[in-house]
Amino acid sequence: MRDSLASDATRLTCHSFSTTTSLASSIYDYRRENGRTYHAYKDGNYFLPNDEVSEQYLQHHLFTICFENSLYFAPIRDPQTCLDIGTGTGIWAIDFAQDHPQCAITGIDLSPIQPSFVPPNLTFVIDDAEEEWIYSHKFDYIHARLMAGSLSDWEKLIQAAFDHLEPGGWFEIQDYILPCKSNDGSYEGTHLQAWGNYMLEAARKFGRPMDLAQNYAGWMKQAGFVDVVERMFIWPTNPWPKEVHLKEVGKWNEVNITNGMHAFTMAPFTRYLGWSEMEVEVFCAKVRADVRDRSIHAYFQIPVVYGRKPPLPDDF
């Protein structure tokens, strides 16, 4: 059974925190470490800082370019209820709410970093998706993005999504895969490659692996999802591709990686690999140099996996 704080938190939107002083003080009492701040609720369950708001907006822009303005790929029709897992700044949920004014959207996250002024059909809640789901209704669509390294048990989360979907509802995961890849060997032996391998090592020690995306489709099928589709996109690490669209994605991803390198790296390396803050800073500078090197033709794989809960017979 959840502790009282967690139980209360699931029922309070971010707009309600000011009326509950004790809850507000604990939720906003962020961990401060190596010049960054990290979530207070379930402290330690997630390694990215909650002060990297600009990076999240940039990543949303990257997805927008990569997906050619599509927020999702599941063939949803007139959804009435939606859950956004790991909503972060809430930027995806805000766009979805504006596009679907008839839909009631709930965005959940460990950190209260979402804006106060949002569409009226959107509510943000501080909650942990790995805890028991206690929502009073089921959803037509459940969305999760960039959750690699955030969960200790993906199969449990996928099963929870299945159980809390309406018959015929869809679950969609948009994520990334580490380490990067290259087709010409230019990535081999680089600091960028070493960074990816170190990140995977830290995540394993953390108990929340970052290299499980290849299992999402299979786990969805095991949970009972049908019509499971897996698509693969790429984010070049800089504008090295000749193709115009990929070059544009790479241009923005170079900014994403170089600007966000400190945020991505500091906690995993210092908490789980035993590095000092200075060692991380020096190494990050070398990785940034590789990211800017146009002769290194590396890219991130960006998988999108979605599946449907079987509809009731009358819905066919």
C-alpha positions as CSV (number, residue, x, y, z in Angstrom):
1,M,0.0,0.0,0.0
2,R,1.3,3.4,-0.9
3,D,2.5,5.8,1.8
4,S,0.2,8.7,2.4
5,L,2.2,11.2,0.5
6,A,2.1,9.1,-2.7
7,S,-1.6,8.4,-2.2
8,D,-2.4,12.1,-1.9
9,A,-0.1,13.1,-4.7
10,T,-1.9,10.9,-7.2
11,R,-5.1,12.9,-6.5
12,L,-3.6,16.4,-6.6
13,T,-3.0,18.3,-9.7
14,C,-0.1,20.7,-9.9
15,H,-2.6,23.6,-9.5
16,S,-3.6,22.3,-6.1
17,F,-0.1,22.2,-4.5
18,S,-0.3,25.7,-3.2
19,T,-3.2,24.7,-0.9
20,T,-1.4,21.9,0.7
21,T,1.7,23.3,2.3
22,S,3.3,20.1,3.7
23,L,2.8,18.3,0.4
24,A,4.1,21.2,-1.6
25,S,7.2,21.6,0.5
26,S,8.2,17.9,0.1
27,I,7.4,17.8,-3.6
28,Y,9.5,20.9,-4.3
29,D,12.3,20.1,-1.9
30,Y,14.5,19.0,-4.8
31,R,17.8,17.1,-4.5
32,R,20.7,19.5,-5.3
33,E,23.8,17.8,-6.7
34,N,26.7,18.9,-8.8
35,G,25.0,22.2,-9.8
36,R,21.7,20.4,-10.9
37,T,18.3,19.8,-9.2
38,Y,16.5,16.5,-9.3
39,H,13.0,15.4,-8.4
40,A,12.1,15.1,-4.7
41,Y,9.1,12.7,-5.0
42,K,10.6,9.2,-5.2
43,D,14.1,10.7,-4.9
44,G,16.6,8.7,-6.9
45,N,14.2,6.8,-9.1
46,Y,15.2,8.9,-12.2
47,F,18.6,10.2,-13.1
48,L,17.9,13.2,-15.3
49,P,17.7,16.6,-13.6
50,N,14.4,18.5,-13.6
51,D,16.1,21.8,-14.4
52,E,16.7,20.8,-18.0
53,V,13.4,22.3,-19.3
54,S,14.9,23.8,-22.4
55,E,16.4,20.4,-23.4
56,Q,12.9,18.9,-23.2
57,Y,11.4,21.5,-25.5
58,L,14.3,21.0,-27.9
59,Q,13.7,17.2,-27.9
60,H,10.0,17.8,-28.6
61,H,11.0,19.9,-31.6
62,L,13.3,17.1,-32.7
63,F,10.4,14.7,-32.6
64,T,8.2,17.1,-34.5
65,I,10.8,17.4,-37.3
66,C,11.6,13.7,-37.4
67,F,7.9,12.7,-37.4
68,E,6.9,15.4,-39.8
69,N,4.6,17.1,-37.3
70,S,2.9,13.8,-36.2
71,L,2.5,13.6,-32.4
72,Y,1.6,9.9,-32.6
73,F,1.2,7.0,-35.1
74,A,-1.4,4.7,-33.5
75,P,-4.6,5.0,-35.6
76,I,-6.7,6.5,-32.8
77,R,-10.1,7.9,-33.6
78,D,-11.9,10.5,-31.5
79,P,-10.2,9.5,-28.1
80,Q,-12.1,10.6,-25.0
81,T,-9.4,9.9,-22.5
82,C,-5.6,9.8,-22.7
83,L,-2.7,9.2,-20.3
84,D,0.7,10.6,-20.9
85,I,3.4,8.7,-18.9
86,G,6.5,10.7,-18.0
87,T,5.0,13.9,-19.3
88,G,8.0,16.0,-18.2
89,T,7.3,19.6,-19.1
90,G,4.0,18.5,-20.5
91,I,4.8,19.8,-24.0
92,W,3.5,16.7,-25.8
93,A,0.4,16.6,-23.7
94,I,-0.3,20.3,-24.3
95,D,-0.1,19.8,-28.1
96,F,-2.2,16.7,-27.9
97,A,-4.8,18.5,-25.8
98,Q,-5.0,21.3,-28.3
99,D,-5.5,18.9,-31.2
100,H,-8.1,16.9,-29.3
101,P,-10.3,19.3,-27.3
102,Q,-12.9,16.6,-26.7
103,C,-10.3,14.4,-24.9
104,A,-9.5,14.5,-21.2
105,I,-5.7,14.1,-20.9
106,T,-3.8,13.2,-17.7
107,G,0.0,13.8,-17.7
108,I,2.0,12.2,-14.9
109,D,5.6,12.7,-13.8
110,L,7.8,12.6,-10.7
111,S,8.6,16.4,-11.0
112,P,6.1,19.3,-10.9
113,I,7.8,21.2,-13.7
114,Q,4.7,21.7,-15.9
115,P,3.2,25.1,-16.7
116,S,0.2,26.4,-14.9
117,F,-1.6,27.7,-17.9
118,V,-2.7,24.7,-20.0
119,P,-5.7,23.7,-22.1
120,P,-8.8,23.0,-19.9
121,N,-8.9,19.4,-20.9
122,L,-5.4,18.7,-19.5
123,T,-4.5,17.8,-15.9
124,F,-1.0,17.2,-14.6
125,V,-0.5,14.8,-11.6
126,I,2.6,13.9,-9.6
127,D,2.7,10.1,-9.7
128,D,5.0,7.2,-10.3
129,A,4.0,4.9,-13.2
130,E,5.7,2.0,-11.5
131,E,3.3,2.1,-8.5
132,E,-0.1,0.5,-8.6
133,W,-2.4,2.4,-11.0
134,I,-5.5,3.6,-9.2
135,Y,-7.2,5.7,-11.9
136,S,-11.0,5.7,-11.6
137,H,-11.5,5.2,-15.4
138,K,-9.8,3.5,-18.3
139,F,-8.1,5.3,-21.2
140,D,-8.6,5.3,-25.0
141,Y,-4.9,6.1,-25.6
142,I,-1.8,5.8,-23.5
143,H,1.4,7.4,-24.5
144,A,5.0,7.1,-23.2
145,R,8.0,8.9,-24.7
146,L,11.8,8.9,-23.9
147,M,11.3,6.5,-20.9
148,A,14.5,4.4,-21.5
149,G,16.4,4.2,-18.2
150,S,13.3,5.3,-16.2
151,L,11.7,1.9,-15.4
152,S,12.9,-1.1,-13.5
153,D,10.2,-3.4,-15.0
154,W,9.0,-2.6,-18.5
155,E,6.8,-5.7,-18.7
156,K,4.9,-4.6,-15.6
157,L,4.3,-1.2,-17.1
158,I,3.1,-2.6,-20.4
159,Q,0.7,-4.9,-18.6
160,A,-0.6,-2.0,-16.5
161,A,-1.2,-0.1,-19.7
162,F,-3.1,-3.0,-21.2
163,D,-5.2,-3.4,-18.1
164,H,-6.1,0.3,-18.0
165,L,-7.1,0.7,-21.7
166,E,-10.6,0.5,-22.9
167,P,-11.2,-2.3,-25.4
168,G,-9.9,-1.1,-28.7
169,G,-7.6,1.4,-27.0
170,W,-4.0,2.0,-28.1
171,F,-0.7,2.1,-26.3
172,E,2.3,3.8,-27.9
173,I,5.9,4.0,-26.9
174,Q,8.4,6.4,-28.5
175,D,11.9,6.0,-27.3
176,Y,15.6,5.9,-28.2
177,I,18.3,3.2,-28.3
178,L,21.8,3.3,-26.9
179,P,24.5,3.1,-28.0
180,C,24.5,4.9,-31.3
181,K,25.3,3.2,-34.6
182,S,27.1,3.9,-37.8
183,N,27.2,2.1,-41.1
184,D,30.7,3.0,-42.1
185,G,32.7,2.3,-38.9
186,S,33.4,6.0,-38.3
187,Y,31.8,5.7,-34.8
188,E,34.1,2.9,-33.6
189,G,36.6,3.9,-31.0
190,T,35.2,7.4,-30.4
191,H,34.5,9.1,-27.1
192,L,30.9,9.2,-28.3
193,Q,30.8,5.4,-28.4
194,A,32.5,5.2,-25.0
195,W,29.9,7.5,-23.6
196,G,27.0,5.3,-24.8
197,N,28.6,2.2,-23.3
198,Y,29.2,4.0,-20.0
199,M,25.6,5.1,-20.0
200,L,24.4,1.5,-20.5
201,E,26.7,0.3,-17.7
202,A,25.4,3.0,-15.3
203,A,21.8,2.3,-16.1
204,R,22.3,-1.4,-15.4
205,K,23.9,-0.6,-12.0
206,F,21.0,1.8,-11.4
207,G,18.5,-1.1,-12.1
208,R,16.8,0.7,-14.9
209,P,18.4,-0.5,-18.2
210,M,18.5,1.7,-21.3
211,D,18.8,-0.9,-23.9
212,L,15.4,-2.7,-23.8
213,A,13.6,-1.0,-26.6
214,Q,14.1,-4.0,-28.9
215,N,11.8,-6.0,-26.6
216,Y,8.8,-3.6,-26.5
217,A,6.9,-5.2,-29.4
218,G,7.3,-8.7,-28.0
219,W,6.3,-7.6,-24.5
220,M,3.2,-5.9,-25.9
221,K,2.2,-9.1,-27.7
222,Q,2.8,-11.1,-24.5
223,A,0.5,-8.7,-22.6
224,G,-2.3,-9.3,-25.0
225,F,-1.9,-6.4,-27.5
226,V,-2.8,-7.1,-31.1
227,D,-2.0,-5.2,-34.3
228,V,1.4,-4.4,-32.9
229,V,3.5,-2.2,-35.2
230,E,7.2,-1.3,-34.8
231,R,8.7,1.6,-36.8
232,M,12.3,2.8,-36.7
233,F,13.4,6.4,-37.2
234,I,16.9,7.9,-36.8
235,W,18.5,11.0,-35.3
236,P,21.9,11.7,-36.9
237,T,24.3,13.1,-34.3
238,N,25.0,16.1,-36.5
239,P,24.1,17.3,-40.1
240,W,26.4,14.7,-41.7
241,P,23.7,13.1,-43.9
242,K,23.2,14.3,-47.5
243,E,19.5,13.7,-47.4
244,V,17.8,17.1,-46.6
245,H,15.3,15.8,-44.0
246,L,17.9,13.8,-42.1
247,K,20.4,16.7,-42.3
248,E,17.8,18.9,-40.6
249,V,17.2,16.4,-37.9
250,G,20.9,16.0,-37.4
251,K,21.4,19.8,-37.1
252,W,18.9,20.0,-34.2
253,N,20.2,16.8,-32.6
254,E,23.7,18.2,-32.5
255,V,22.4,21.1,-30.4
256,N,20.3,18.6,-28.3
257,I,23.3,16.4,-27.5
258,T,25.9,19.2,-26.9
259,N,23.6,21.4,-24.8
260,G,22.2,18.4,-22.9
261,M,25.4,16.4,-22.4
262,H,25.9,17.6,-18.8
263,A,22.3,16.9,-17.9
264,F,22.4,13.5,-19.4
265,T,25.7,12.4,-18.0
266,M,26.4,13.9,-14.5
267,A,24.2,11.8,-12.3
268,P,24.7,8.4,-14.0
269,F,28.5,8.8,-14.0
270,T,28.9,10.2,-10.5
271,R,26.2,8.1,-8.7
272,Y,26.8,4.7,-10.4
273,L,30.3,4.7,-11.9
274,G,32.1,6.6,-9.2
275,W,33.4,9.5,-11.4
276,S,34.2,12.9,-9.9
277,E,32.4,16.0,-11.2
278,M,35.6,17.2,-12.9
279,E,36.2,13.8,-14.6
280,V,32.6,14.0,-16.0
281,E,33.2,17.6,-17.2
282,V,36.4,16.7,-19.1
283,F,34.9,13.6,-20.6
284,C,31.8,15.5,-21.8
285,A,34.0,18.0,-23.6
286,K,35.6,15.2,-25.6
287,V,32.2,13.7,-26.4
288,R,30.9,17.1,-27.6
289,A,33.9,17.3,-29.9
290,D,32.9,14.0,-31.4
291,V,29.3,15.0,-31.8
292,R,30.5,18.1,-33.8
293,D,32.8,16.1,-36.0
294,R,31.2,15.7,-39.4
295,S,33.5,12.7,-40.3
296,I,31.7,10.6,-37.5
297,H,28.6,9.4,-39.2
298,A,26.7,8.2,-36.1
299,Y,23.0,8.1,-35.4
300,F,20.5,7.2,-32.7
301,Q,17.8,4.7,-33.5
302,I,14.3,6.1,-32.5
303,P,11.8,3.2,-32.2
304,V,8.0,3.8,-32.2
305,V,6.0,0.8,-31.1
306,Y,2.2,0.7,-30.7
307,G,-0.5,-1.9,-30.2
308,R,-4.2,-2.2,-29.6
309,K,-6.1,-3.9,-26.8
310,P,-8.5,-6.3,-28.6
311,P,-12.0,-4.7,-29.0
312,L,-15.1,-6.3,-27.8
313,P,-16.9,-8.4,-30.4
314,D,-19.6,-5.7,-31.0
315,D,-16.8,-3.2,-31.8
316,F,-15.6,-5.0,-34.9
